[in-house]
Amino acid sequence: MATVDQKRGVVPMQGTLSPVMMYQSTSTDGNQRISQSWNPCENLLRRVGLVLRQFLLPLYRTPMDPHFTVEQQLAKDTTSALSSVESASHHTQDLESIRQHFVIRDVEVQAPGAISQIFSLRVCESKESVYGKKFRLILFSFNGNAEKEEGTERRRWEPLTIKALSEGPLIVLKALKQRGIRIDSLITNSLGNVVLESFRDVKPDVIPHTIIINRGLTSIRKILNKHCPFPVNCILHRAAKASGWDANPEEALLHFLETNKGNGVQRKVVIIEAEKDHYFSQEGRFAADIHERIQETGAQVLRAGFYPPLVHPRAHHAVTLNHLVKNSATRVFANTIPLSVEESKPMSEVIAEGVFFHGDEEYHTCLSISGNDANLDVATARDGVPLLAAFAKESQKRMNETGHEERSA
C-alpha cells in the first residue's frame, strides 16, 4: 500500500490525508534502476537516456542553472507569505486573500517496493465552504521527490524512462483514491502533460472526469520537429525511442477517451494553448482537429488559443493563467462544455467559476502537475496562486450576490 506524510498542520478532509499515505506501486524496478549489464548496447542506451532526461528535467543538471536558484528563492518568499500567521504590508491582494481563505501544508505519498518512491505534495485547502463547496488544490512537482532502497538513505528520485516519469503522478492519483479522496479535476502544465502517457492501461475510475491541459507537451516527436532541423530531429527521435524517452501524450489522451467512451462518464477536456508558445506552437502544437476527435469520443471540450497582450512571444509558454485572457487575437476552436470564456476574463477565473464550483460533492479537489522547471515553491507561486486567488474571488462574488439578494428581499 501507499502512504501520505503530513508535514504541517492537520486539516479535516473528505477522505483523509494522513501523515503518510502508502500505495503499492506496480511499476517495475527496471523503470527506476540502472542495473548492471554485460550488454554494452543496453548500457549505452541507458546513458543516452540520462542525457536526454536532462533536457526534460533541467533541475537534474549539475550544476543547476543560476536562473533556477533565483526563481526558487523568489517562489519561496511567496510561499512564506502564504504561510505567515499575520498580514504584512508587502503582501499583494491575491496573497492576502489566499492567506485568509486557505490552509497550506505538505504531505508525502510513499510507494513501497524494492525501491520505494516518495512523492512530495503541497495541499492548499479552503477553510470555509461557499454554497456548501470547499476547494482543495494538490500540487505535484517532478522535482524534490525521493527514492529509497532497504538499508540505505533517501536519495533523489531517479526516473530512468519516460514511463517511470509519467507514472509518478499516476501513483499519487491511485494513492489518493485508495484513501477515499476523489480527484475531480486534473491540470497538466507543460511537461506535466506527460502523465497522459500513463493513461493507456489504467482503469478509468482512477482518472478525474475533467482534464485541463495548460500549454502541455504534445509529443517528443513534435517538439523535436519544431526545434531541430532534418535529419537531427529524426536521429534524436530514434535515440529517444531506443532509450525509453519517447512519449506521445496527445495520442495517449485520444486512446484513453476512445477506449472508455460509452461507460456512462461525461468527461470534459480543456486545452489551453498559447499562439506563440516557444515549445508547443506551430509544428509542436496539438493536431488541428484534436477538439473534433475528442468530441467524437463523447467528451465535451473547450479548446482555445491565446495571445497574451504586451508579453514577448518567448514568454507565452511561461506566463500564468492570469495572463491568458480573451482578446481580439484569441481563437476559440470549440466550447461544448461550455465555459464562460469572456473578454478580459483570465482563464484562472474561467476555470474557478466553471470547474471548481461544479459538482455535488462537498469538496472539489484538483490535482495540478507542474512543469519541468518547478519545485513545489515554484509550482505554488506560478500554478497555485492564480487558481487559489480566482477561487477566493469567485467565493467573495457569490457571497456578495447572496447578501444583495437577502437585502433586496
TORRORO-505235 format. One record per residue (C-alpha): residue number from 1; residue in one letter; x, y, z. Coordinates in nm, 3 decimals. Example, Ala and Ser with C-alpha at 12.3 -4.5 7.8 and 13.67 -1.06 7.14 Angstrom:
// TORRORO-505235
<1,'A',<1.230,-0.450,0.780>>
<2,'S',<1.367,-0.106,0.714>>
This chain:
// TORRORO-505235
<1,'M',<0.000,0.000,0.000>>
<2,'A',<0.099,0.370,-0.049>>
<3,'T',<0.123,0.648,0.233>>
<4,'V',<0.067,1.035,0.279>>
<5,'D',<0.310,1.200,0.522>>
<6,'Q',<0.174,1.525,0.658>>
<7,'K',<0.445,1.776,0.745>>
<8,'R',<0.238,2.079,0.852>>
<9,'G',<-0.095,2.147,1.017>>
<10,'V',<-0.382,1.898,1.033>>
<11,'V',<-0.699,1.991,0.846>>
<12,'P',<-1.013,1.772,0.819>>
<13,'M',<-1.061,1.641,0.466>>
<14,'Q',<-1.306,1.445,0.258>>
<15,'G',<-1.149,1.104,0.297>>
<16,'T',<-0.830,1.154,0.494>>
<17,'L',<-0.483,1.272,0.408>>
<18,'S',<-0.290,1.115,0.693>>
<19,'P',<0.075,1.192,0.763>>
<20,'V',<0.193,0.909,0.539>>
<21,'M',<-0.018,0.763,0.260>>
<22,'M',<0.100,0.425,0.134>>
<23,'Y',<0.032,0.286,-0.210>>
<24,'Q',<0.155,-0.043,-0.352>>
<25,'S',<0.314,0.053,-0.683>>
<26,'T',<0.304,-0.189,-0.974>>
<27,'S',<0.585,-0.019,-1.166>>
<28,'T',<0.885,-0.238,-1.234>>
<29,'D',<1.225,-0.179,-1.081>>
<30,'G',<1.357,-0.166,-1.436>>
<31,'N',<1.197,0.177,-1.471>>
<32,'Q',<1.378,0.301,-1.160>>
<33,'R',<1.717,0.136,-1.154>>
<34,'I',<2.022,0.121,-1.377>>
<35,'S',<2.100,-0.249,-1.348>>
<36,'Q',<2.442,-0.397,-1.405>>
<37,'S',<2.458,-0.545,-1.752>>
<38,'W',<2.722,-0.706,-1.966>>
<39,'N',<2.537,-0.580,-2.274>>
<40,'P',<2.727,-0.271,-2.397>>
<41,'C',<2.431,-0.162,-2.614>>
<42,'E',<2.196,-0.164,-2.315>>
<43,'N',<2.438,0.037,-2.105>>
<44,'L',<2.489,0.283,-2.389>>
<45,'L',<2.114,0.336,-2.428>>
<46,'R',<2.080,0.393,-2.054>>
<47,'R',<2.341,0.666,-2.073>>
<48,'V',<2.177,0.821,-2.379>>
<49,'G',<1.850,0.824,-2.185>>
<50,'L',<2.012,1.007,-1.894>>
<51,'V',<2.146,1.271,-2.133>>
<52,'L',<1.802,1.318,-2.290>>
<53,'R',<1.645,1.336,-1.944>>
<54,'Q',<1.845,1.649,-1.866>>
<55,'F',<1.657,1.834,-2.141>>
<56,'L',<1.321,1.729,-1.994>>
<57,'L',<1.424,1.781,-1.630>>
<58,'P',<1.662,2.080,-1.623>>
<59,'L',<1.678,2.085,-1.243>>
<60,'Y',<1.852,1.745,-1.262>>
<61,'R',<2.154,1.904,-1.429>>
<62,'T',<2.471,1.959,-1.229>>
<63,'P',<2.544,2.237,-1.170>>
<64,'M',<2.196,2.384,-1.182>>
<65,'D',<2.143,2.698,-1.389>>
<66,'P',<2.169,3.002,-1.154>>
<67,'H',<1.841,3.130,-1.300>>
<68,'F',<1.656,2.843,-1.133>>
<69,'T',<1.820,2.919,-0.798>>
<70,'V',<1.693,3.279,-0.808>>
<71,'E',<1.349,3.167,-0.925>>
<72,'Q',<1.321,2.915,-0.641>>
<73,'Q',<1.419,3.174,-0.379>>
<74,'L',<1.160,3.422,-0.506>>
<75,'A',<0.897,3.149,-0.510>>
<76,'K',<0.994,3.051,-0.156>>
<77,'D',<0.931,3.411,-0.050>>
<78,'T',<0.579,3.380,-0.191>>
<79,'T',<0.519,3.052,-0.011>>
<80,'S',<0.643,3.203,0.317>>
<81,'A',<0.400,3.492,0.274>>
<82,'L',<0.112,3.247,0.226>>
<83,'S',<0.210,3.054,0.538>>
<84,'S',<0.262,3.356,0.764>>
<85,'V',<0.030,3.394,1.059>>
<86,'E',<-0.009,3.769,1.025>>
<87,'S',<-0.064,4.002,0.734>>
<88,'A',<0.224,4.214,0.608>>
<89,'S',<0.235,4.537,0.411>>
<90,'H',<0.425,4.373,0.124>>
<91,'H',<0.154,4.112,0.066>>
<92,'T',<-0.037,4.160,-0.258>>
<93,'Q',<-0.416,4.150,-0.252>>
<94,'D',<-0.411,3.798,-0.400>>
<95,'L',<-0.162,3.667,-0.144>>
<96,'E',<-0.356,3.820,0.142>>
<97,'S',<-0.681,3.671,0.014>>
<98,'I',<-0.524,3.326,-0.014>>
<99,'R',<-0.367,3.356,0.331>>
<100,'Q',<-0.706,3.435,0.481>>
<101,'H',<-0.905,3.167,0.298>>
<102,'F',<-0.668,2.869,0.270>>
<103,'V',<-0.458,2.641,0.485>>
<104,'I',<-0.140,2.515,0.316>>
<105,'R',<0.060,2.210,0.419>>
<106,'D',<0.292,1.949,0.270>>
<107,'V',<0.232,1.575,0.260>>
<108,'E',<0.415,1.274,0.119>>
<109,'V',<0.294,0.977,-0.081>>
<110,'Q',<0.511,0.669,-0.040>>
<111,'A',<0.502,0.372,-0.278>>
<112,'P',<0.694,0.081,-0.125>>
<113,'G',<0.885,-0.166,-0.338>>
<114,'A',<1.238,-0.291,-0.391>>
<115,'I',<1.299,0.078,-0.450>>
<116,'S',<1.043,0.283,-0.254>>
<117,'Q',<0.930,0.604,-0.423>>
<118,'I',<0.841,0.907,-0.209>>
<119,'F',<0.647,1.192,-0.371>>
<120,'S',<0.609,1.533,-0.204>>
<121,'L',<0.279,1.717,-0.246>>
<122,'R',<0.153,2.056,-0.136>>
<123,'V',<-0.211,2.069,-0.025>>
<124,'C',<-0.399,2.401,-0.027>>
<125,'E',<-0.744,2.372,0.129>>
<126,'S',<-1.013,2.635,0.182>>
<127,'K',<-1.103,2.699,0.546>>
<128,'E',<-1.475,2.754,0.490>>
<129,'S',<-1.728,2.639,0.235>>
<130,'V',<-1.919,2.867,-0.003>>
<131,'Y',<-2.261,2.743,-0.107>>
<132,'G',<-2.163,2.413,0.053>>
<133,'K',<-1.848,2.387,-0.161>>
<134,'K',<-1.487,2.373,-0.042>>
<135,'F',<-1.184,2.369,-0.268>>
<136,'R',<-0.867,2.166,-0.232>>
<137,'L',<-0.572,2.213,-0.466>>
<138,'I',<-0.298,1.949,-0.456>>
<139,'L',<0.030,2.045,-0.624>>
<140,'F',<0.268,1.784,-0.769>>
<141,'S',<0.620,1.854,-0.891>>
<142,'F',<0.860,1.622,-1.072>>
<143,'N',<1.139,1.778,-0.864>>
<144,'G',<1.203,1.731,-0.493>>
<145,'N',<1.089,1.368,-0.476>>
<146,'A',<1.294,1.079,-0.338>>
<147,'E',<1.352,0.706,-0.355>>
<148,'K',<1.498,0.460,-0.108>>
<149,'E',<1.629,0.106,-0.108>>
<150,'E',<1.613,-0.101,0.209>>
<151,'G',<1.907,-0.027,0.435>>
<152,'T',<2.005,0.293,0.254>>
<153,'E',<1.940,0.663,0.297>>
<154,'R',<1.693,0.854,0.085>>
<155,'R',<1.826,0.978,-0.246>>
<156,'R',<1.687,1.185,-0.530>>
<157,'W',<1.407,1.021,-0.729>>
<158,'E',<1.562,0.885,-1.047>>
<159,'P',<1.305,0.808,-1.318>>
<160,'L',<1.511,0.631,-1.584>>
<161,'T',<1.244,0.615,-1.854>>
<162,'I',<0.961,0.844,-1.953>>
<163,'K',<0.724,0.565,-1.847>>
<164,'A',<0.858,0.589,-1.491>>
<165,'L',<0.832,0.969,-1.508>>
<166,'S',<0.469,0.960,-1.624>>
<167,'E',<0.372,0.703,-1.360>>
<168,'G',<0.475,0.932,-1.071>>
<169,'P',<0.155,1.142,-1.078>>
<170,'L',<-0.049,0.828,-1.151>>
<171,'I',<0.080,0.668,-0.831>>
<172,'V',<-0.039,0.979,-0.646>>
<173,'L',<-0.384,0.959,-0.809>>
<174,'K',<-0.419,0.594,-0.709>>
<175,'A',<-0.298,0.658,-0.355>>
<176,'L',<-0.547,0.942,-0.304>>
<177,'K',<-0.831,0.729,-0.441>>
<178,'Q',<-0.731,0.448,-0.208>>
<179,'R',<-0.772,0.688,0.086>>
<180,'G',<-1.121,0.787,-0.029>>
<181,'I',<-1.013,1.123,-0.172>>
<182,'R',<-1.186,1.186,-0.502>>
<183,'I',<-0.991,1.394,-0.753>>
<184,'D',<-1.247,1.588,-0.956>>
<185,'S',<-1.014,1.765,-1.197>>
<186,'L',<-0.659,1.727,-1.324>>
<187,'I',<-0.448,2.016,-1.454>>
<188,'T',<-0.137,1.931,-1.653>>
<189,'N',<0.111,2.215,-1.704>>
<190,'S',<0.375,2.187,-1.976>>
<191,'L',<0.576,1.865,-1.914>>
<192,'G',<0.309,1.767,-1.661>>
<193,'N',<0.105,1.655,-1.959>>
<194,'V',<0.333,1.350,-1.982>>
<195,'V',<0.106,1.189,-1.720>>
<196,'L',<-0.136,1.118,-2.006>>
<197,'E',<0.118,0.864,-2.131>>
<198,'S',<0.037,0.651,-1.825>>
<199,'F',<-0.338,0.650,-1.910>>
<200,'R',<-0.301,0.385,-2.178>>
<201,'D',<-0.354,0.085,-1.949>>
<202,'V',<-0.521,0.234,-1.642>>
<203,'K',<-0.868,0.176,-1.500>>
<204,'P',<-1.087,0.473,-1.600>>
<205,'D',<-1.224,0.527,-1.248>>
<206,'V',<-0.879,0.648,-1.137>>
<207,'I',<-0.878,0.935,-1.387>>
<208,'P',<-1.059,1.261,-1.298>>
<209,'H',<-1.364,1.343,-1.510>>
<210,'T',<-1.222,1.685,-1.604>>
<211,'I',<-0.876,1.715,-1.763>>
<212,'I',<-0.730,2.063,-1.817>>
<213,'I',<-0.420,2.081,-2.037>>
<214,'N',<-0.234,2.408,-1.986>>
<215,'R',<0.015,2.452,-2.272>>
<216,'G',<0.100,2.085,-2.241>>
<217,'L',<0.350,1.854,-2.408>>
<218,'T',<0.204,1.707,-2.728>>
<219,'S',<0.474,1.457,-2.821>>
<220,'I',<0.851,1.424,-2.816>>
<221,'R',<0.849,1.391,-3.195>>
<222,'K',<0.662,1.719,-3.242>>
<223,'I',<0.894,1.908,-3.008>>
<224,'L',<1.198,1.777,-3.196>>
<225,'N',<1.041,1.869,-3.531>>
<226,'K',<0.986,2.225,-3.407>>
<227,'H',<1.332,2.282,-3.262>>
<228,'C',<1.568,2.065,-3.467>>
<229,'P',<1.637,2.061,-3.842>>
<230,'F',<1.622,1.747,-4.051>>
<231,'P',<1.786,1.496,-4.008>>
<232,'V',<1.882,1.588,-3.649>>
<233,'N',<1.517,1.564,-3.543>>
<234,'C',<1.491,1.209,-3.678>>
<235,'I',<1.818,1.099,-3.520>>
<236,'L',<1.721,1.236,-3.179>>
<237,'H',<1.375,1.082,-3.200>>
<238,'R',<1.525,0.742,-3.277>>
<239,'A',<1.755,0.786,-2.977>>
<240,'A',<1.458,0.881,-2.757>>
<241,'K',<1.261,0.575,-2.868>>
<242,'A',<1.554,0.339,-2.822>>
<243,'S',<1.640,0.472,-2.474>>
<244,'G',<1.284,0.481,-2.338>>
<245,'W',<1.236,0.858,-2.355>>
<246,'D',<0.977,0.886,-2.631>>
<247,'A',<0.620,0.988,-2.548>>
<248,'N',<0.302,1.092,-2.727>>
<249,'P',<0.056,1.230,-2.468>>
<250,'E',<-0.169,1.363,-2.746>>
<251,'E',<-0.224,1.014,-2.888>>
<252,'A',<-0.249,0.865,-2.536>>
<253,'L',<-0.534,1.103,-2.446>>
<254,'L',<-0.732,1.012,-2.757>>
<255,'H',<-0.668,0.642,-2.694>>
<256,'F',<-0.796,0.671,-2.336>>
<257,'L',<-1.111,0.861,-2.437>>
<258,'E',<-1.186,0.628,-2.728>>
<259,'T',<-1.129,0.313,-2.522>>
<260,'N',<-1.356,0.431,-2.241>>
<261,'K',<-1.634,0.605,-2.432>>
<262,'G',<-1.986,0.491,-2.357>>
<263,'N',<-1.909,0.390,-1.997>>
<264,'G',<-2.156,0.641,-1.853>>
<265,'V',<-1.898,0.903,-1.750>>
<266,'Q',<-1.926,1.251,-1.901>>
<267,'R',<-1.568,1.360,-1.943>>
<268,'K',<-1.453,1.715,-2.008>>
<269,'V',<-1.127,1.819,-2.169>>
<270,'V',<-0.995,2.176,-2.167>>
<271,'I',<-0.700,2.250,-2.397>>
<272,'I',<-0.534,2.587,-2.333>>
<273,'E',<-0.277,2.693,-2.592>>
<274,'A',<-0.059,2.999,-2.650>>
<275,'E',<-0.039,3.110,-3.012>>
<276,'K',<0.336,3.181,-2.991>>
<277,'D',<0.427,2.910,-2.740>>
<278,'H',<0.804,2.862,-2.765>>
<279,'Y',<0.767,2.485,-2.731>>
<280,'F',<0.417,2.384,-2.835>>
<281,'S',<0.308,2.610,-3.121>>
<282,'Q',<0.333,2.556,-3.497>>
<283,'E',<0.484,2.208,-3.554>>
<284,'G',<0.475,2.147,-3.179>>
<285,'R',<0.105,2.211,-3.120>>
<286,'F',<-0.187,1.970,-3.094>>
<287,'A',<-0.338,1.839,-3.416>>
<288,'A',<-0.566,2.090,-3.587>>
<289,'D',<-0.867,1.861,-3.544>>
<290,'I',<-0.798,1.725,-3.195>>
<291,'H',<-1.104,1.901,-3.049>>
<292,'E',<-1.321,1.733,-3.312>>
<293,'R',<-1.170,1.392,-3.238>>
<294,'I',<-1.228,1.445,-2.865>>
<295,'Q',<-1.594,1.526,-2.931>>
<296,'E',<-1.627,1.207,-3.135>>
<297,'T',<-1.548,1.008,-2.819>>
<298,'G',<-1.847,1.170,-2.644>>
<299,'A',<-1.638,1.402,-2.428>>
<300,'Q',<-1.710,1.774,-2.401>>
<301,'V',<-1.426,2.004,-2.496>>
<302,'L',<-1.300,2.361,-2.476>>
<303,'R',<-1.002,2.442,-2.694>>
<304,'A',<-0.872,2.796,-2.709>>
<305,'G',<-0.551,2.963,-2.825>>
<306,'F',<-0.440,3.283,-2.651>>
<307,'Y',<-0.208,3.571,-2.736>>
<308,'P',<-0.109,3.736,-2.404>>
<309,'P',<-0.105,4.114,-2.457>>
<310,'L',<0.217,4.312,-2.414>>
<311,'V',<0.422,3.999,-2.348>>
<312,'H',<0.718,3.892,-2.561>>
<313,'P',<0.628,3.575,-2.758>>
<314,'R',<0.918,3.388,-2.595>>
<315,'A',<0.732,3.422,-2.264>>
<316,'H',<0.395,3.295,-2.391>>
<317,'H',<0.469,2.947,-2.259>>
<318,'A',<0.565,3.064,-1.910>>
<319,'V',<0.311,3.333,-1.815>>
<320,'T',<0.049,3.236,-1.558>>
<321,'L',<-0.316,3.167,-1.632>>
<322,'N',<-0.389,3.522,-1.514>>
<323,'H',<-0.226,3.648,-1.835>>
<324,'L',<-0.434,3.429,-2.065>>
<325,'V',<-0.741,3.641,-2.135>>
<326,'K',<-0.976,3.650,-2.429>>
<327,'N',<-0.898,3.936,-2.667>>
<328,'S',<-0.917,4.007,-3.039>>
<329,'A',<-0.631,3.762,-3.105>>
<330,'T',<-0.788,3.473,-2.914>>
<331,'R',<-0.909,3.174,-3.112>>
<332,'V',<-1.180,2.954,-2.957>>
<333,'F',<-1.192,2.636,-3.165>>
<334,'A',<-1.461,2.459,-2.962>>
<335,'N',<-1.653,2.516,-2.639>>
<336,'T',<-1.910,2.242,-2.585>>
<337,'I',<-1.873,2.224,-2.206>>
<338,'P',<-1.938,2.527,-2.212>>
<339,'L',<-1.717,2.758,-2.005>>
<340,'S',<-1.764,3.134,-1.995>>
<341,'V',<-1.458,3.249,-2.191>>
<342,'E',<-1.535,3.621,-2.189>>
<343,'E',<-1.347,3.934,-2.293>>
<344,'S',<-1.071,4.029,-2.045>>
<345,'K',<-1.154,3.735,-1.815>>
<346,'P',<-0.842,3.539,-1.711>>
<347,'M',<-0.851,3.165,-1.765>>
<348,'S',<-0.781,3.117,-1.394>>
<349,'E',<-1.121,3.274,-1.323>>
<350,'V',<-1.290,3.084,-1.605>>
<351,'I',<-1.171,2.758,-1.451>>
<352,'A',<-1.260,2.858,-1.094>>
<353,'E',<-1.612,2.958,-1.192>>
<354,'G',<-1.687,2.682,-1.441>>
<355,'V',<-1.499,2.387,-1.293>>
<356,'F',<-1.418,2.427,-0.924>>
<357,'F',<-1.770,2.528,-0.818>>
<358,'H',<-1.942,2.248,-1.009>>
<359,'G',<-2.040,1.905,-0.877>>
<360,'D',<-2.249,1.772,-0.591>>
<361,'E',<-1.969,1.676,-0.353>>
<362,'E',<-1.871,1.893,-0.056>>
<363,'Y',<-1.519,1.928,-0.193>>
<364,'H',<-1.384,1.995,-0.535>>
<365,'T',<-1.034,1.851,-0.535>>
<366,'C',<-0.792,1.936,-0.814>>
<367,'L',<-0.451,1.779,-0.875>>
<368,'S',<-0.215,2.014,-1.060>>
<369,'I',<0.101,1.871,-1.216>>
<370,'S',<0.368,2.136,-1.265>>
<371,'G',<0.618,2.184,-1.546>>
<372,'N',<0.973,2.054,-1.562>>
<373,'D',<1.148,2.354,-1.402>>
<374,'A',<0.929,2.382,-1.092>>
<375,'N',<0.980,2.263,-0.737>>
<376,'L',<0.683,2.287,-0.500>>
<377,'D',<0.752,2.653,-0.419>>
<378,'V',<0.762,2.750,-0.787>>
<379,'A',<0.451,2.539,-0.851>>
<380,'T',<0.276,2.724,-0.569>>
<381,'A',<0.368,3.070,-0.700>>
<382,'R',<0.318,3.000,-1.070>>
<383,'D',<0.033,2.747,-1.082>>
<384,'G',<-0.129,2.762,-0.741>>
<385,'V',<-0.162,3.133,-0.661>>
<386,'P',<-0.368,3.224,-0.974>>
<387,'L',<-0.615,2.938,-0.913>>
<388,'L',<-0.645,2.991,-0.538>>
<389,'A',<-0.694,3.366,-0.580>>
<390,'A',<-0.954,3.305,-0.852>>
<391,'F',<-1.148,3.068,-0.625>>
<392,'A',<-1.134,3.320,-0.339>>
<393,'K',<-1.254,3.596,-0.574>>
<394,'E',<-1.541,3.383,-0.704>>
<395,'S',<-1.633,3.290,-0.346>>
<396,'Q',<-1.649,3.657,-0.247>>
<397,'K',<-1.855,3.737,-0.555>>
<398,'R',<-2.110,3.469,-0.472>>
<399,'M',<-2.132,3.575,-0.108>>
<400,'N',<-2.185,3.938,-0.213>>
<401,'E',<-2.461,3.832,-0.453>>
<402,'T',<-2.630,3.634,-0.176>>
<403,'G',<-2.610,3.931,0.061>>
<404,'H',<-2.756,4.161,-0.205>>
<405,'E',<-3.044,3.920,-0.268>>
<406,'E',<-3.117,3.894,0.105>>
<407,'R',<-3.117,4.274,0.144>>
<408,'S',<-3.344,4.310,-0.159>>
<409,'A',<-3.586,4.056,-0.013>>
